[in-house]
Amino acid sequence: MTLLSPPSVVARPHVQAAPLAPVARLLPALAAVYRAQLARARVARIPLMFVASFQSIGILVMMRGVVDPGDNPSARAVVAGSSVLVVAFVALNLLAQYFGRLRATGGLDHYATLPVPAASVVLGAAGAFASFTLPGSLVTAGIGAWLFGLSWAHLWVLLAVVPLAGAALSGLGAACGLLAPKQEIATMLGQLGMSAALLLGVLPPGHLPTAVQWLRDALPSTYGVEAFARTFAARPDWAAVCADLAVCAGVGVLSLTLATWAYRRATTR
Amino acid sequence: MSETPLLPCCSVRGLTKNHGEIRATDGVDLEIHQGEVFGLLGPNGAGKSTLVRQLTGLLRPDAGSIEILGHDVVRHPDRAARLLGYLGQESTALDELTVALAAETTGRLRGLTRAQARAQSAEVLAELGLEPLAARPLAKLSGGQRRLACFAATLVGERPLLVLDEPTTGMDPVARRAVWSAVERRRAERGTTVLLVTHNVIEAETVLDRVAVMDEGRVIACDTPGGLKALVDGNVRLDLVWRRDAPLDVPAVALLADRVERTGRRWTLRTTPEEARELVAAVTTGPAFAALDDFTLATPSLEDAYLRLGGRHGGLAK
């Protein structure tokens, strides 16, 4: 054999299969990803925590110029829409960009070469991005209620609206980021989704053309906006609030399942 | 290395992968033994990364087999993650985490409990001298420090095989030494096998037990670094750097003009030690010496061996 010959195939000593290291279980792995992602807030706090809130508060101030304060459907729509917009900005837009970048740069290989369930990576990241939005949503809702003279009594309902709308929107954001063939397309999809949530969520639905109202009904963030807007009433229709939140939850399950599938597809080629 | 029985760690047979019209790996055969530091050397586009992606279960081959420690990784790509630790070229998944959290989280995702991950992470950071950087996010570190932090994450959650894709890129000599000490320690204490992808020829010569040279998707040679260097038949490399234009009016220089490889003002010649001695004597006197800025005479390197093997690129060293 010369050095230029390929290595010869000789009878190899039989190797007993080595023991396999344990796999990471779903919940501990999910918790580890969630915790690590939450820690990102320290580094990326400007876009994650502040930009989203500033944008929503700016919209509130702008709309205050054209919408009368007091308990009326338009004021409710503006405050509820601006609050849920914070969720759309981070959970849909920024998460789509995050997964798009991870996929484009080969960063997904890190997770793909660890024995970790796909769902724990997707749910951990989606959960963390949704969590980033809670303070911003609460602040936006508080300022909005004050600006438009609405009741603060039921702002607590955001504690249900943010996680459920967050699940639906982050699932969509993750799926967009993981399915987009290019990073630029992931960014564009995220921004389009956020723009839709802005335009269709903040404007009072009564003034929208019918076709646009259908589009609004097709957007999962709408149900979060509706659920929150209903709670500004003196005696909210809690059944309708729960129905809207159930839609968010249902869409959340579907979109996160889609995102998990998209993750598996992106990591096994 | 040679006295112990050579048990296979990783056996690759006829591995083929096409990217469209391009054959990224073209019937690759390799046998990596347990406990050895094995290198994959080759220029960009030679197929090293494609081969590694197939070994780590990231890419499914079109044909061929991969067996790692008795497990068929083509049939069960998910087992690769339970057998090997992989350091890829990108750190985007960890960039916004602190060094300590990146290592600990990676350990958690390798199936360690929180306490185990934390303890192992602390040990590895201490071993690599990363403790002063533990609380800093990777994104705010220099390229070499970030690479070292990613290497630390690769070591948390012990694996019998480490696959390291250009692990020391951008590192200073201290960090490089820390990496190779950590690798050597794991090999000595636990028999860890290391597959190293590199095109840093100098490093390859010093750390590898064996090396496979890849070119255009094929393994064009596989031997010890010494074995490969023996291919160049004892020739030496003479580098002459001229201040301005070469003094072609000097007969010895004029004779060389057609035989050398030119890179700007640098002339490189591979020749016998005897001729090299004569040439050095000729250019270090008279008008040639006045025109000479610098010269080096070096024994053959892996790069020379690579060129001798017919690699299609002008050289491997960055």
HADDOCK unambig.tbl for C-alpha pairs under 7 A between the chains (distance, minus, plus):
assign (segid A and resid 3 and name CA) (segid B and resid 221 and name CA) 5.73 0.50 0.50
assign (segid A and resid 3 and name CA) (segid B and resid 222 and name CA) 6.68 0.50 0.50
assign (segid A and resid 4 and name CA) (segid B and resid 220 and name CA) 6.09 0.50 0.50
assign (segid A and resid 4 and name CA) (segid B and resid 221 and name CA) 5.19 0.50 0.50
assign (segid A and resid 6 and name CA) (segid B and resid 221 and name CA) 6.98 0.50 0.50
assign (segid A and resid 7 and name CA) (segid B and resid 29 and name CA) 6.78 0.50 0.50
assign (segid A and resid 7 and name CA) (segid B and resid 30 and name CA) 6.84 0.50 0.50
assign (segid A and resid 13 and name CA) (segid B and resid 7 and name CA) 6.64 0.50 0.50
assign (segid A and resid 15 and name CA) (segid B and resid 69 and name CA) 6.82 0.50 0.50
assign (segid A and resid 15 and name CA) (segid B and resid 70 and name CA) 5.60 0.50 0.50
assign (segid A and resid 16 and name CA) (segid B and resid 70 and name CA) 5.84 0.50 0.50
assign (segid A and resid 17 and name CA) (segid B and resid 69 and name CA) 5.64 0.50 0.50
assign (segid A and resid 17 and name CA) (segid B and resid 70 and name CA) 3.97 0.50 0.50
assign (segid A and resid 17 and name CA) (segid B and resid 71 and name CA) 5.93 0.50 0.50
assign (segid A and resid 18 and name CA) (segid B and resid 69 and name CA) 5.47 0.50 0.50
assign (segid A and resid 18 and name CA) (segid B and resid 70 and name CA) 6.32 0.50 0.50
assign (segid A and resid 20 and name CA) (segid B and resid 82 and name CA) 5.44 0.50 0.50
assign (segid A and resid 20 and name CA) (segid B and resid 83 and name CA) 6.09 0.50 0.50
assign (segid A and resid 21 and name CA) (segid B and resid 82 and name CA) 4.82 0.50 0.50
assign (segid A and resid 21 and name CA) (segid B and resid 83 and name CA) 6.55 0.50 0.50
assign (segid A and resid 22 and name CA) (segid B and resid 82 and name CA) 6.80 0.50 0.50
assign (segid A and resid 22 and name CA) (segid B and resid 111 and name CA) 5.66 0.50 0.50
assign (segid A and resid 23 and name CA) (segid B and resid 82 and name CA) 6.98 0.50 0.50
assign (segid A and resid 23 and name CA) (segid B and resid 110 and name CA) 6.54 0.50 0.50
assign (segid A and resid 23 and name CA) (segid B and resid 111 and name CA) 5.14 0.50 0.50
assign (segid A and resid 24 and name CA) (segid B and resid 109 and name CA) 5.48 0.50 0.50
assign (segid A and resid 24 and name CA) (segid B and resid 110 and name CA) 5.86 0.50 0.50
assign (segid A and resid 24 and name CA) (segid B and resid 111 and name CA) 3.90 0.50 0.50
assign (segid A and resid 29 and name CA) (segid B and resid 108 and name CA) 6.58 0.50 0.50
assign (segid A and resid 29 and name CA) (segid B and resid 109 and name CA) 5.65 0.50 0.50
assign (segid A and resid 32 and name CA) (segid B and resid 105 and name CA) 5.88 0.50 0.50
assign (segid A and resid 32 and name CA) (segid B and resid 108 and name CA) 6.56 0.50 0.50
assign (segid A and resid 36 and name CA) (segid B and resid 97 and name CA) 6.75 0.50 0.50
assign (segid A and resid 36 and name CA) (segid B and resid 101 and name CA) 6.88 0.50 0.50
assign (segid A and resid 36 and name CA) (segid B and resid 105 and name CA) 6.81 0.50 0.50
assign (segid A and resid 39 and name CA) (segid B and resid 97 and name CA) 6.68 0.50 0.50
assign (segid A and resid 40 and name CA) (segid B and resid 96 and name CA) 5.46 0.50 0.50
assign (segid A and resid 40 and name CA) (segid B and resid 97 and name CA) 5.99 0.50 0.50
assign (segid A and resid 43 and name CA) (segid B and resid 96 and name CA) 6.16 0.50 0.50
assign (segid A and resid 102 and name CA) (segid B and resid 92 and name CA) 6.35 0.50 0.50
assign (segid A and resid 102 and name CA) (segid B and resid 93 and name CA) 6.53 0.50 0.50
assign (segid A and resid 105 and name CA) (segid B and resid 90 and name CA) 6.95 0.50 0.50
assign (segid A and resid 106 and name CA) (segid B and resid 90 and name CA) 6.24 0.50 0.50
assign (segid A and resid 107 and name CA) (segid B and resid 90 and name CA) 5.89 0.50 0.50
assign (segid A and resid 107 and name CA) (segid B and resid 91 and name CA) 6.23 0.50 0.50
assign (segid A and resid 107 and name CA) (segid B and resid 92 and name CA) 4.94 0.50 0.50
assign (segid A and resid 107 and name CA) (segid B and resid 93 and name CA) 4.87 0.50 0.50
assign (segid A and resid 108 and name CA) (segid B and resid 93 and name CA) 6.76 0.50 0.50
assign (segid A and resid 110 and name CA) (segid B and resid 93 and name CA) 6.56 0.50 0.50
assign (segid A and resid 113 and name CA) (segid B and resid 56 and name CA) 6.72 0.50 0.50
assign (segid A and resid 113 and name CA) (segid B and resid 81 and name CA) 4.97 0.50 0.50
assign (segid A and resid 113 and name CA) (segid B and resid 86 and name CA) 6.68 0.50 0.50
assign (segid A and resid 114 and name CA) (segid B and resid 81 and name CA) 4.99 0.50 0.50
assign (segid A and resid 114 and name CA) (segid B and resid 109 and name CA) 6.25 0.50 0.50
assign (segid A and resid 114 and name CA) (segid B and resid 110 and name CA) 5.80 0.50 0.50
assign (segid A and resid 115 and name CA) (segid B and resid 81 and name CA) 5.18 0.50 0.50
assign (segid A and resid 115 and name CA) (segid B and resid 82 and name CA) 6.06 0.50 0.50
assign (segid A and resid 115 and name CA) (segid B and resid 109 and name CA) 6.66 0.50 0.50
assign (segid A and resid 115 and name CA) (segid B and resid 110 and name CA) 5.86 0.50 0.50
assign (segid A and resid 116 and name CA) (segid B and resid 109 and name CA) 5.80 0.50 0.50
assign (segid A and resid 267 and name CA) (segid B and resid 58 and name CA) 6.76 0.50 0.50
assign (segid A and resid 268 and name CA) (segid B and resid 58 and name CA) 5.94 0.50 0.50
assign (segid A and resid 268 and name CA) (segid B and resid 59 and name CA) 6.59 0.50 0.50
assign (segid A and resid 269 and name CA) (segid B and resid 58 and name CA) 6.72 0.50 0.50
assign (segid A and resid 269 and name CA) (segid B and resid 59 and name CA) 5.28 0.50 0.50
assign (segid A and resid 269 and name CA) (segid B and resid 60 and name CA) 6.27 0.50 0.50
